[in-house]
């Protein structure tokens, strides 16, 4: 088994459509949380979706998982509307695993970086935002084929209250801040 973490959203579907399918569908040891919309990389996306966390068979790729989930809900199996990291393709590390909360914030950090320093930074950001769950994962690569890192935070806090402090902290570590993803669980 290998770890998987991330999100997928489904165009032209409702939350009820998604719940109807995924309340009954189990993929290995993945747990689903639902959301009704998200803000990703500066764009508001009105599509609902799933936040995934758990384990899947070693034979799966992220593309396989996205294709399977999109097919299950009746959409094309294109690699659309997703941000999935999987252990056989990416670096994944749980920093803090705690109680569920209502908000997800994904903070991207551009290369170059030292992964051990990112783990420490994620802990600091988690303390600032009162995160109950902190996870670090590599995501897509930049133009120079270097992986971008994502710090996943799950918190009851509203990130905007802490955004300036978090950005100052990231910049103070001589890191290049990437884009954000925000969503609220339902």
N, C-alpha and C positions, 0 to 999 in steps of 0.2 A: 504494500500500500504506500501511497505517496500523498503528501499534503497538497491541498488546493485552497486558494483564497481569492476572492474578487467579487465582481459584480457583472450582471448582464441585464440589459433592459430590452423590452420587446415593443417594437413599433406597432401601432394600431391595435393594441390590446388594452384591456382594463385590468385593474387589480383583481376583480372577481374572476376574470378569465384565467389569470395566473394562479390564483388560489385554487380554483377548481381543478386545474391540472396538477399542480405541485404539492397540494395537500395530500394527494394520493400517490405521487410518484417518488420513489426513493432511489437515489443513485449512490450506491455503496454507502459510505458513512458521511455524506454531505448533509449539513444542516442549512436550511434556507431561512432567511429573513426577508420580508417584503418591504418594498418602498413604492410610492405612487409617482414620484418624479425625482429628478436630480439636477444639479448644476455641475457640469463637467467642462473643465478647461475654459471657463468663462462663458459657456453657453447654457441656457436653461433648456432642459430636455423634459417634455411633458410625459414621456413614456414611463410606465411602471416596470418594475423588475424584481430581481432576486439578488440578495447578497449571499454569497456562498462561503462556507468555511467547513473544513473537514478533510477526509481522506478518500481517495479513489484508487482503483487498481493501477499498478505500475504501467500497464499497457496504454493508458490514456495520455493524450497530449491535450493542451489547452484548446486546440482547434477541435479535437474530438468532443470535448465536453460542451463547448459552445454549440457545435453542430447538433449534438444530441438534444440539448435543452431547447434550442430553437425548433427543431423538428417536432419535439414532443408537444409544443404549443401551436404547431401548424404554420411555422414560418420557414423561409428558405434556410439552408444550413450555412449561409455565408458567414464570414467572420465579422459580423456587425454588432454594434451596441454592446461591447464587452470590454472588460478590463480584468482578465483572469490570469493569475500566476499559479504555476504548478511546479512541484519539486523537481521533476526531471528536466525542466527548462530554465528555472529561475532559482534565485536564492530566497529562502523564506525563513523567517525567525519570529517566533512569538516572544515578545518582551514581557508583557503582562497579560494574563488571561483572567478576566473577572466577570462580574455580573453584566447582563445585558443593559444597554442604555438606549436612548432614543435617537442619537445623532451619529453619523459617520462623517469623518473628514479624512480625505486622502491628500497628503502633501507630497508633491514630487520634488525631488532634489536631483539636479543635473550632475553628470560626471564632470570632473573627477571628484572622488570622495574616497575616504577610507571607511570600509564597511564597519569596522569595530567602533569608529567614532560616530557613525550613524546610529548604531545601537544605543550609545550613551546619549546622543542628541534626542533620540526618540523618547527615552526615559524622561529627560528634562522637559520636553514638550508635553508629554503625558502628565507630568506633575502640574504644569501651568494650566492645562485644560481639564484637570481632574478626570482624565481618561480612565475608564474601567477596563479597557482592552487596548493594548498597543501591539502592533505587528509591523514588521519591516519586510518588504519584498522588492525584488527587482521586477521591472515591468518592461516596456518597449525599449529599444535601443535608440540612441541619438544618431545624428548623421555620420558620426565617426565610429558607429557600431559599438559604442560603450553603453552598458545598461543604465537606464535611469532608475533611481530608487524611489519607492513610495513608502511613506510612513502612514499607516492606517491607524486612526484613532477612533474609538467608540466612547462617547461621553454624553452626559445629560446637559453639558454646558453648550451655550451658543458660541461658536467659534469666533464670530466677529468681535466679541468682547476681549479676546486674547490675541487676535490676529497680529496687531502691531508688535506686541511683545514677542510673539513666536518668530515673526519675520526678522526682528532685530537680533534674536538669538541665532538664527540660521546664518545671517549675514556676518555676525561676529565670529563665526567658525570658518569664515572664508569659503562658504559654500554658495552655490548658485541655486536660488529658489526656482522651481518649475511651476507647474499649474496645480490647481486645486480641484478636488471633487467633493461635493457636499450632498448628503441626502439624509432624510429622516425616516426611521423605520415605522411601520404601521402595525 
